[in-house]
Structure formats: C-alpha cells, structure tokens
Amino acid sequence: MAAFRHILPPLLLALAVLLAWEGYCAASEVSPLVLPAPSDIVRALWTERGPISGHALSTLTVTTLGFSTSVVFAFAVSVALHFTPWLKRGAMPLFVASQTVPIVALAPLMVLWFGFGLLPKVLLVILVTFFPMLVSLLSGYAATPQAFRDQLVSMGARRWDVFRRATLPTAREPFFAGLRISATYAVVASIFAEYAGARRGLGIYILSAKNSFRADLVLSAVVVSATLTLVLLGLLLLVERLTGRRYRKAGHVGA
C-alpha cells in the first residue's frame, strides 16, 4: 500500500499531461507529422510492435553488456584507487577529463575506430556510465567512520579485512546511488552509439523514422527507450532492497 502511494502522484501527473496533450492535438488540429497525439503513438507502437521489439532487443543487449561490464570495471578501479593513493591522485583528473568529451563526438569516433559491431557500442556505454559509480564508491569508502577502522585494527584485522568488513558495507548506499544515475545514461548511450553507426537498434529505428518524417514512430521508440530505463531502475531498486535486508540480518557496519 505504501508503494502504491509513492507511485500514485507521478501516475496521476503523467495521465494529466497525456490527456492535455491529446486534447490539444484534437482541438488545434495540428498535423500528426508535427505533433502526433498520444493515441497516434500508441497506435504506431501496436502496428510496429514487431520491428520495434527487434530493435529494442538489440539495444537492450548492448545496454546490458555495457552496463554490467561498467559495474565490474568501476568497482575494480575504485578498489585499486582506494589502496593506492598515488594512483588515485594521478588517475582521477584523467577520469574527470574523460567526462568532458561530448557523447555526440564519442559515438562516431567509436564507430570509426572499432567498426559497426557490438564492441564500439559497449565501450561507449562503459565510458558514459562508469564514472558516477566510481565517484560514488570512492565517496562511500571515504565516509567510513574512523572509529570502526580503529576498532578492527585493534582486533588484529589487516587492511583488506578492514575494507571488507567496514569500508565496503559503508559504500553500499552511495554505490547504489551511483548505479541509479548511471542507469539513466546507459540506454541513451546505447542509442547514441547506434545512431552514429549500427545495423540494428532503437537508434537506427529512430534515424529511419526521422528520415521518413514519421514523428509517431520516433516518439514510439522514445517510449520504448524510457520503458527500458525504468525497468532497469526498478531492477536496481529491487537488488538494493534485497541486499539491504541481507546486510541488516548479517549486522554489517554501515547497514
């Protein structure tokens, strides 16, 4: 019931926006080529459900591979930087600089360097999504109370034991915050990579629909993209809650 109260306000607001949109299109008689009504978009989604599903599956594959690899990469790099401060001082400015390069410029470069296969799209998703997770993990590590560390050291714990028993559990919540931020970029990065050069995917579908002046199909692909992102965020929320229960039962520090 509590969850329903949380989702009810955004659902009502979204419904009000859709009704106002539909009413405006009907009253103003605006051309569907310029602004299709929500009913037109739903109709296009149903009519094109086969092609859109195929392209969405391709985008989902890229997003899943890229995002999961990014999680592993961000965690491994965060551990390396945490245990080697001199490496952190040298590498962090480079990581920050990598985020200043526009994704619009990165996407065609990846295609130019690595071709039209799966690799350039996965690499682009990694480049776009790993930095928020890296920063969140490092911030979580730094937030570990010194008293917990001192207590474990006084009990004979080694540096890795301190990290595993105190530092890592403390970083759980910041890590999931970074995951949620990165998840909102993952699908967009995949579509940008496909838009720059691919054989299948929502990016190619959007490009084809745009060239055909089918705004309803473009917005249909946008709806599918948003749905994929929301599903990914929902899965992350579920994992966060399940791991939170596990940590509380185990009595971890920072739970």
C-alpha positions as CSV (number, residue, x, y, z in Angstrom):
1,M,0.0,0.0,0.0
2,A,2.9,2.4,0.8
3,A,4.4,1.7,-2.6
4,F,1.1,2.5,-4.3
5,R,1.0,5.8,-2.5
6,H,4.5,6.6,-3.8
7,I,3.7,5.8,-7.5
8,L,0.2,7.3,-7.5
9,P,1.2,11.0,-7.7
10,P,3.5,10.6,-10.7
11,L,1.0,8.4,-12.4
12,L,-1.8,11.0,-12.0
13,L,0.5,13.7,-13.2
14,A,1.6,11.7,-16.3
15,L,-2.1,10.9,-17.0
16,A,-3.0,14.6,-16.8
17,V,-0.2,15.5,-19.2
18,L,-1.2,12.9,-21.7
19,L,-4.9,14.0,-21.5
20,A,-3.9,17.6,-22.0
21,W,-1.6,16.6,-24.9
22,E,-4.4,14.6,-26.5
23,G,-6.9,17.4,-26.1
24,Y,-4.5,20.0,-27.6
25,C,-3.9,17.8,-30.7
26,A,-7.7,17.3,-31.1
27,A,-8.6,21.0,-30.6
28,S,-5.8,22.6,-32.6
29,E,-5.9,20.1,-35.4
30,V,-2.1,20.1,-35.5
31,S,-0.7,17.8,-38.2
32,P,0.4,14.4,-36.9
33,L,3.6,14.9,-38.9
34,V,4.5,17.7,-36.5
35,L,3.0,16.6,-33.2
36,P,1.2,13.2,-33.1
37,A,-1.3,12.7,-30.3
38,P,-0.6,10.0,-27.6
39,S,-3.3,7.8,-29.2
40,D,-1.3,8.0,-32.5
41,I,1.8,7.0,-30.7
42,V,0.1,4.0,-29.1
43,R,-1.4,3.0,-32.4
44,A,2.1,3.2,-34.0
45,L,3.5,1.1,-31.2
46,W,1.0,-1.6,-31.8
47,T,1.3,-1.5,-35.6
48,E,5.1,-1.6,-35.5
49,R,5.4,-3.9,-32.4
50,G,7.4,-6.5,-34.4
51,P,10.1,-4.2,-35.8
52,I,10.3,-2.1,-32.6
53,S,10.7,-5.2,-30.5
54,G,13.6,-6.5,-32.6
55,H,15.4,-3.2,-32.5
56,A,14.7,-2.8,-28.7
57,L,16.2,-6.3,-28.1
58,S,19.4,-5.2,-29.8
59,T,19.5,-2.0,-27.7
60,L,18.8,-4.0,-24.6
61,T,21.7,-6.4,-25.4
62,V,24.1,-3.5,-25.8
63,T,22.9,-1.8,-22.6
64,T,23.1,-5.0,-20.5
65,L,26.6,-5.9,-21.7
66,G,27.9,-2.4,-21.4
67,F,26.3,-1.6,-18.1
68,S,27.3,-4.9,-16.4
69,T,30.8,-4.5,-17.6
70,S,30.9,-0.9,-16.4
71,V,29.8,-2.0,-12.9
72,V,32.7,-4.5,-12.7
73,F,35.2,-2.0,-14.2
74,A,34.1,0.8,-11.8
75,F,34.4,-1.5,-8.8
76,A,37.8,-2.8,-9.7
77,V,39.2,0.7,-10.4
78,S,37.7,2.0,-7.2
79,V,39.5,-0.7,-5.2
80,A,42.7,0.0,-6.9
81,L,42.5,3.7,-6.3
82,H,41.5,3.2,-2.7
83,F,44.5,1.1,-1.9
84,T,47.0,3.2,-3.9
85,P,46.5,6.9,-3.1
86,W,49.2,8.0,-5.5
87,L,47.4,6.3,-8.3
88,K,44.2,8.0,-7.3
89,R,45.9,11.4,-7.4
90,G,47.2,10.7,-10.9
91,A,44.2,9.0,-12.4
92,M,41.2,11.0,-11.1
93,P,42.0,14.1,-13.2
94,L,42.1,11.9,-16.3
95,F,38.8,10.3,-15.4
96,V,37.2,13.7,-14.9
97,A,38.6,14.9,-18.2
98,S,37.1,11.9,-20.0
99,Q,33.7,13.0,-18.9
100,T,34.1,16.4,-20.6
101,V,34.1,14.8,-24.1
102,P,30.6,15.1,-25.5
103,I,28.9,11.8,-26.2
104,V,27.9,13.2,-29.6
105,A,31.6,13.3,-30.5
106,L,32.5,10.0,-28.9
107,A,29.9,7.9,-30.7
108,P,31.1,8.4,-34.3
109,L,34.7,8.1,-33.1
110,M,34.0,4.7,-31.6
111,V,32.4,3.5,-34.8
112,L,35.3,4.9,-36.8
113,W,37.9,3.1,-34.7
114,F,36.1,-0.2,-34.0
115,G,33.6,-0.6,-36.8
116,F,29.8,-1.3,-36.8
117,G,29.9,-4.4,-34.5
118,L,29.0,-4.8,-30.8
119,L,32.3,-3.6,-29.3
120,P,32.1,0.2,-30.0
121,K,28.6,0.4,-28.6
122,V,29.5,-1.5,-25.4
123,L,32.6,0.7,-25.0
124,L,30.6,3.8,-25.3
125,V,28.1,2.6,-22.6
126,I,31.1,1.9,-20.3
127,L,32.7,5.3,-20.9
128,V,29.4,7.1,-20.2
129,T,28.3,5.1,-17.1
130,F,31.3,4.1,-15.1
131,F,32.3,7.5,-13.7
132,P,29.2,8.1,-11.5
133,M,29.7,4.7,-10.0
134,L,33.4,5.2,-9.5
135,V,32.9,8.6,-7.7
136,S,30.1,7.1,-5.6
137,L,32.2,4.2,-4.4
138,L,35.2,6.4,-3.6
139,S,32.9,8.7,-1.6
140,G,31.5,5.8,0.2
141,Y,34.9,4.4,1.1
142,A,36.0,7.8,2.5
143,A,32.8,8.0,4.6
144,T,33.8,5.0,6.7
145,P,33.9,6.1,10.4
146,Q,37.5,6.1,11.7
147,A,36.3,4.5,14.9
148,F,35.2,1.4,13.0
149,R,38.6,1.1,11.3
150,D,40.5,1.6,14.6
151,Q,38.4,-1.0,16.4
152,L,39.0,-3.6,13.7
153,V,42.8,-2.8,13.6
154,S,43.0,-3.1,17.4
155,M,41.4,-6.6,17.0
156,G,44.2,-7.6,14.6
157,A,42.4,-7.0,11.3
158,R,44.5,-6.4,8.2
159,R,43.9,-3.7,5.7
160,W,41.9,-5.9,3.4
161,D,39.8,-7.1,6.4
162,V,39.0,-3.5,7.3
163,F,38.0,-2.8,3.7
164,R,35.8,-5.9,3.5
165,R,34.1,-5.6,6.9
166,A,33.8,-1.8,7.4
167,T,34.7,0.2,4.2
168,L,32.8,-1.8,1.7
169,P,29.5,-2.0,3.6
170,T,29.6,1.7,4.2
171,A,29.8,2.3,0.5
172,R,26.8,0.3,-0.3
173,E,24.2,3.1,-0.3
174,P,26.4,5.6,-2.3
175,F,27.2,2.8,-4.7
176,F,23.5,2.2,-5.5
177,A,23.0,5.9,-5.8
178,G,25.7,5.9,-8.5
179,L,24.2,2.9,-10.1
180,R,20.8,4.7,-10.5
181,I,22.5,7.7,-12.0
182,S,24.5,5.6,-14.5
183,A,21.4,3.5,-15.4
184,T,19.7,6.6,-16.7
185,Y,22.6,7.2,-19.1
186,A,23.0,3.5,-20.2
187,V,20.1,3.2,-22.7
188,V,20.7,6.7,-24.0
189,A,24.4,5.9,-24.6
190,S,23.4,2.7,-26.5
191,I,21.0,4.7,-28.7
192,F,23.6,7.3,-29.5
193,A,26.1,4.6,-30.5
194,E,23.5,3.0,-32.8
195,Y,22.5,6.4,-34.2
196,A,26.1,7.0,-35.1
197,G,26.5,3.7,-36.9
198,A,24.9,0.3,-36.4
199,R,22.8,-2.3,-38.3
200,R,20.0,-2.7,-35.7
201,G,18.8,-0.9,-32.5
202,L,16.5,1.8,-31.5
203,G,19.0,4.4,-32.7
204,I,18.8,3.1,-36.2
205,Y,15.0,2.8,-35.9
206,I,14.7,6.5,-34.8
207,L,17.0,7.6,-37.6
208,S,14.9,5.7,-40.2
209,A,11.7,7.1,-38.8
210,K,13.1,10.6,-38.8
211,N,14.1,10.4,-42.4
212,S,10.6,9.2,-43.2
213,F,9.0,12.1,-41.4
214,R,7.2,9.7,-39.0
215,A,7.2,11.6,-35.7
216,D,4.8,9.0,-34.3
217,L,7.4,6.2,-34.8
218,V,10.2,8.4,-33.4
219,L,8.1,9.0,-30.2
220,S,7.2,5.3,-30.1
221,A,10.9,4.5,-29.9
222,V,11.3,7.1,-27.3
223,V,8.6,5.5,-25.2
224,V,10.3,2.1,-25.5
225,S,13.6,3.6,-24.6
226,A,12.1,5.3,-21.5
227,T,10.4,2.0,-20.6
228,L,13.8,0.1,-20.8
229,T,15.4,2.7,-18.5
230,L,12.5,2.5,-15.9
231,V,12.7,-1.3,-15.9
232,L,16.5,-1.1,-15.3
233,L,16.0,1.3,-12.5
234,G,13.3,-0.9,-11.0
235,L,15.6,-3.9,-11.0
236,L,18.3,-1.9,-9.3
237,L,15.9,-0.8,-6.6
238,L,14.9,-4.4,-6.1
239,V,18.5,-5.5,-5.8
240,E,19.2,-2.7,-3.4
241,R,16.3,-3.7,-1.1
242,L,17.3,-7.4,-1.2
243,T,20.9,-6.7,-0.4
244,G,19.9,-4.2,2.3
245,R,17.9,-6.9,4.1
246,R,20.9,-9.3,3.9
247,Y,23.3,-6.7,5.3
248,R,20.9,-5.8,8.1
249,K,20.5,-9.5,9.0
250,A,24.2,-10.0,8.9
251,G,24.8,-7.0,11.1
252,H,27.3,-5.4,8.8
253,V,28.8,-2.0,9.6
254,G,27.1,0.8,7.6
255,A,23.9,-1.3,7.1
